[in-house]
Amino acid sequence: MGRSTLEIEVELDACHAQLAGLDAPAQLQWGLQKFSSGFALTTSFGIQSAVLLHLAYQLQPDIPVFWVDTGYLPPETYNYAETLKDLLQLNLEVVQPAMSAARMEALMGKLWESEEPDALATYHRLRKVEPLDQALLAKQVSCWASGVRARQTDHRATMAPLELVRGCWSLRPLLQWTSRDVYYYMQQHSLPAHPLFEKGYSSVGDWHSSGPDGGQGRGSRFAGKQQECGLHLQESMFEGAGI
């Protein structure tokens, strides 16, 4: 970024001080003011995705929203995406991997079923991380906000409200929200639930890696082998994992 690590740390500390005590809408407003046209959202159109999208819609309806379509999402997620896109008039950027799902399986097999230690890392890199990073770079996004929450995984419990992730700032306005906060917000604003919520899903990703989970959330992903898909991990965390 053309600046020393010390300068970045000092700037980050100042940003954290500004974000401290701000609620989610105020944090989003801060992001809009700080990064202007370089600010965007990411979404998975998952169980709790409607909250962040609705918050942003009330502040600036045309905020770019990036959605990584891995090619393996359940039909219900594709339909839910259409529902929210129409309801909130989303400025949606659909991001797809360069390699088709069929080609990847022909060349590499079903990576999510492999016992090879790097298989899932390769899957996440090809289907999610590289496509998103390339799309953000192409659109000159300098900060993207996501709906990750600290209580979702052990790694997310260590996250800060703002961090540098693979060369781009990542803002987490919902970091301290609970599942109850999410539920009541959706009820208060009459936001439609993901169709799989009523079928026992508390978290949903690709069709092959998620299912009814008894409230385990991301702990049930990939048969419990991996909670993170890589999108929210810093570069150093990919070392030795084939990424």
Backbone torsions as a table, in degrees:
resi	resn	phi	psi	omega
1	MET	NA	1.2	176.3
2	GLY	80.9	11.7	179.3
3	ARG	-130.4	158.4	179.7
4	SER	-74.4	159.2	178.1
5	THR	-59.3	-38.5	-179.6
6	LEU	-61.1	-44.1	-179.6
7	GLU	-63.4	-39.4	178.6
8	ILE	-65.2	-41.7	-179.7
9	GLU	-64.7	-41.2	178.8
10	VAL	-63.8	-43.8	178.7
11	GLU	-64.0	-40.7	-179.5
12	LEU	-64.9	-41.2	177.0
13	ASP	-59.8	-41.0	179.4
14	ALA	-65.2	-39.8	178.4
15	CYS	-65.1	-42.2	178.1
16	HIS	-61.9	-37.4	177.9
17	ALA	-64.4	-38.9	178.8
18	GLN	-68.8	-35.6	-177.2
19	LEU	-78.7	-23.1	-177.4
20	ALA	-59.7	127.8	178.0
21	GLY	86.9	-8.7	177.9
22	LEU	-82.4	139.0	174.8
23	ASP	-79.4	178.6	-173.8
24	ALA	-60.0	-47.8	178.1
25	PRO	-59.6	-39.3	-179.7
26	ALA	-68.1	-35.0	176.6
27	GLN	-66.2	-40.3	176.4
28	LEU	-64.1	-41.5	177.6
29	GLN	-62.4	-39.5	176.2
30	TRP	-59.4	-44.8	179.6
31	GLY	-62.2	-41.5	178.6
32	LEU	-62.6	-41.6	-179.3
33	GLN	-73.0	-38.3	-176.2
34	LYS	-71.7	-42.4	-171.5
35	PHE	-111.6	-8.0	173.3
36	SER	52.3	-125.9	-176.8
37	SER	-70.0	-8.9	177.6
38	GLY	-89.1	8.7	-177.8
39	PHE	-100.4	138.3	-179.2
40	ALA	-148.9	170.6	173.9
41	LEU	-113.5	156.6	165.8
42	THR	-120.9	150.7	178.6
43	THR	-146.0	154.3	173.9
44	SER	-109.8	-4.4	-171.0
45	PHE	52.3	43.3	179.0
46	GLY	-89.9	-164.8	-174.0
47	ILE	-57.9	-38.1	-173.5
48	GLN	-112.4	11.5	-172.4
49	SER	-67.5	-25.6	-174.8
50	ALA	-62.1	-27.6	-174.9
51	VAL	-63.8	-56.0	-178.3
52	LEU	-62.0	-40.5	-179.7
53	LEU	-62.9	-40.1	179.6
54	HIS	-69.2	-41.8	177.6
55	LEU	-58.4	-46.1	-178.6
56	ALA	-67.8	-38.8	-179.7
57	TYR	-58.1	-36.8	-179.4
58	GLN	-71.6	-23.7	-179.5
59	LEU	-90.7	-46.3	-178.6
60	GLN	-157.0	98.3	-171.9
61	PRO	-59.0	-25.1	-174.6
62	ASP	-96.6	16.6	175.6
63	ILE	-57.0	130.6	176.8
64	PRO	-61.4	134.9	179.0
65	VAL	-120.9	118.5	-178.8
66	PHE	-98.9	128.7	-179.7
67	TRP	-126.4	119.8	178.1
68	VAL	-85.4	111.3	175.8
69	ASP	-93.6	101.2	-175.0
70	THR	-70.8	-16.0	-173.4
71	GLY	89.6	-0.3	-178.2
72	TYR	-126.2	20.1	-178.8
73	LEU	-78.7	150.8	177.7
74	PRO	-65.7	151.9	176.8
75	PRO	-54.1	-35.3	-179.6
76	GLU	-62.5	-33.9	179.2
77	THR	-69.9	-40.9	177.7
78	TYR	-62.2	-40.9	178.6
79	ASN	-68.4	-38.3	178.4
80	TYR	-65.2	-38.5	177.3
81	ALA	-59.3	-42.6	178.5
82	GLU	-64.9	-39.9	179.6
83	THR	-60.7	-49.7	-178.8
84	LEU	-70.4	-35.5	178.7
85	LYS	-60.3	-43.7	-179.5
86	ASP	-72.6	-41.3	-177.1
87	LEU	-65.0	-42.6	-174.3
88	LEU	-103.9	5.0	178.4
89	GLN	51.6	49.3	-173.0
90	LEU	-67.0	140.1	171.3
91	ASN	-86.9	78.8	-165.9
92	LEU	-91.7	130.1	172.8
93	GLU	-109.7	109.1	179.2
94	VAL	-86.0	119.0	-176.5
95	VAL	-104.6	126.8	-179.0
96	GLN	-126.7	147.3	179.7
97	PRO	-63.5	151.4	177.7
98	ALA	-66.5	-34.8	-179.9
99	MET	-94.7	127.6	179.5
100	SER	-66.7	159.1	178.4
101	ALA	-61.8	-41.1	-178.9
102	ALA	-64.0	-42.1	-179.9
103	ARG	-66.9	-42.5	179.6
104	MET	-60.0	-43.9	-179.7
105	GLU	-66.9	-36.4	179.0
106	ALA	-65.4	-38.3	-176.3
107	LEU	-87.9	-32.1	-171.1
108	MET	-123.3	-8.1	-176.3
109	GLY	81.3	-173.9	177.8
110	LYS	-84.1	92.3	-171.9
111	LEU	-59.0	-30.7	-178.6
112	TRP	-70.2	-14.3	177.7
113	GLU	-99.2	-9.3	-175.0
114	SER	-72.4	147.5	175.1
115	GLU	-93.4	-1.6	178.1
116	GLU	-64.6	136.8	-174.1
117	PRO	-61.6	-29.2	-176.9
118	ASP	-96.7	1.5	-172.6
119	ALA	-62.4	-47.8	-179.2
120	LEU	-66.9	-36.8	177.6
121	ALA	-62.8	-40.9	177.5
122	THR	-64.4	-43.4	178.5
123	TYR	-58.3	-49.7	-178.6
124	HIS	-64.2	-38.2	180.0
125	ARG	-63.5	-46.0	-175.5
126	LEU	-74.8	-40.4	-172.9
127	ARG	-88.2	-23.6	-170.4
128	LYS	-130.3	-58.5	-168.7
129	VAL	-66.8	-54.9	-178.3
130	GLU	-61.3	-45.1	178.8
131	PRO	-59.2	-42.6	-180.0
132	LEU	-67.0	-46.9	-178.8
133	ASP	-58.4	-41.7	-179.8
134	GLN	-67.1	-38.3	179.8
135	ALA	-68.2	-42.4	178.9
136	LEU	-63.7	-40.2	178.7
137	LEU	-65.3	-44.3	-178.2
138	ALA	-62.9	-33.8	-179.0
139	LYS	-93.9	6.8	177.3
140	GLN	56.9	43.0	176.2
141	VAL	-81.7	128.7	179.2
142	SER	-105.2	-16.7	176.6
143	CYS	-150.1	130.5	176.4
144	TRP	-121.9	135.2	178.9
145	ALA	-99.0	139.7	178.3
146	SER	-130.8	169.1	-177.8
147	GLY	-98.5	22.9	-179.8
148	VAL	-62.9	148.5	-179.9
149	ARG	-128.3	145.9	-174.1
150	ALA	-61.1	-30.7	-175.6
151	ARG	-83.5	-0.5	-176.8
152	GLN	-75.7	-41.3	-179.2
153	THR	-145.4	165.2	176.8
154	ASP	-61.3	-40.8	180.0
155	HIS	-64.6	-43.0	-177.3
156	ARG	-67.0	-23.7	176.3
157	ALA	-66.3	-18.9	-179.7
158	THR	-96.3	-2.2	-175.3
159	MET	-72.4	152.6	171.7
160	ALA	-100.6	163.0	-179.6
161	PRO	-61.3	-28.7	179.8
162	LEU	-140.4	127.2	178.9
163	GLU	-144.8	157.9	174.6
164	LEU	-88.2	119.7	-177.9
165	VAL	-121.8	109.7	178.8
166	ARG	50.4	45.6	173.3
167	GLY	86.0	2.9	-179.4
168	CYS	-133.9	140.1	-179.9
169	TRP	-71.1	142.0	179.1
170	SER	-123.9	120.7	-179.5
171	LEU	-104.6	137.1	-176.6
172	ARG	-124.4	79.7	-175.2
173	PRO	-65.2	-24.5	-176.6
174	LEU	-101.0	15.4	-170.8
175	LEU	-54.6	-39.4	-175.6
176	GLN	-97.0	6.8	178.7
177	TRP	-73.9	149.7	173.9
178	THR	-100.4	168.2	175.4
179	SER	-60.3	-34.5	178.1
180	ARG	-65.7	-41.0	176.9
181	ASP	-57.4	-45.1	-179.3
182	VAL	-62.3	-47.8	-177.8
183	TYR	-59.6	-47.7	-177.4
184	TYR	-68.5	-34.0	177.2
185	TYR	-63.7	-44.4	-179.4
186	MET	-65.1	-37.0	177.1
187	GLN	-67.6	-43.8	-177.9
188	GLN	-60.7	-36.6	-175.9
189	HIS	-104.4	11.8	176.1
190	SER	52.9	43.5	179.2
191	LEU	-84.1	137.3	-178.7
192	PRO	-67.8	141.7	177.8
193	ALA	-84.8	153.4	172.7
194	HIS	-61.0	136.3	-177.8
195	PRO	-56.0	-27.6	-177.6
196	LEU	-81.7	-10.7	178.6
197	PHE	-60.9	-42.4	-179.5
198	GLU	-72.3	-10.8	178.6
199	LYS	-99.0	12.0	173.8
200	GLY	97.6	9.1	177.2
201	TYR	-88.3	126.3	170.1
202	SER	-102.4	-7.4	176.6
203	SER	-152.8	142.1	179.4
204	VAL	-141.9	133.1	175.3
205	GLY	-128.9	-126.2	175.9
206	ASP	-70.7	152.6	-173.9
207	TRP	-61.3	-31.0	-174.8
208	HIS	-84.0	-8.3	-172.9
209	SER	-121.2	5.0	-179.6
210	SER	-143.1	156.2	-179.3
211	GLY	-168.5	-175.4	174.5
212	PRO	-54.6	128.1	-166.3
213	ASP	-126.3	4.7	178.9
214	GLY	61.0	28.6	178.8
215	GLY	83.5	8.5	179.9
216	GLN	-72.5	-18.7	-178.7
217	GLY	65.4	-136.4	-175.6
218	ARG	-70.3	-10.4	177.6
219	GLY	-64.4	-17.6	179.8
220	SER	-94.0	-4.9	-177.3
221	ARG	-63.9	142.2	178.1
222	PHE	48.3	47.0	178.5
223	ALA	55.6	30.7	178.1
224	GLY	81.7	2.7	-176.5
225	LYS	-77.8	-28.4	-176.1
226	GLN	-154.9	131.2	-178.9
227	GLN	-94.4	-29.8	-174.1
228	GLU	-100.9	141.6	178.5
229	CYS	-92.6	-7.1	177.6
230	GLY	103.5	-20.7	-176.1
231	LEU	-62.7	-30.0	-174.9
232	HIS	-105.1	13.1	-179.2
233	LEU	-98.5	142.8	176.3
234	GLN	-76.8	162.0	-175.2
235	GLU	-56.6	-40.7	-176.1
236	SER	-60.5	-25.2	-177.6
237	MET	-78.9	-9.9	178.4
238	PHE	-92.1	-10.2	-176.0
239	GLU	-62.0	131.4	-179.9
240	GLY	80.2	5.9	-178.5
241	ALA	-119.2	18.7	177.2
242	GLY	77.0	15.3	179.3
243	ILE	-123.1	NA	NA
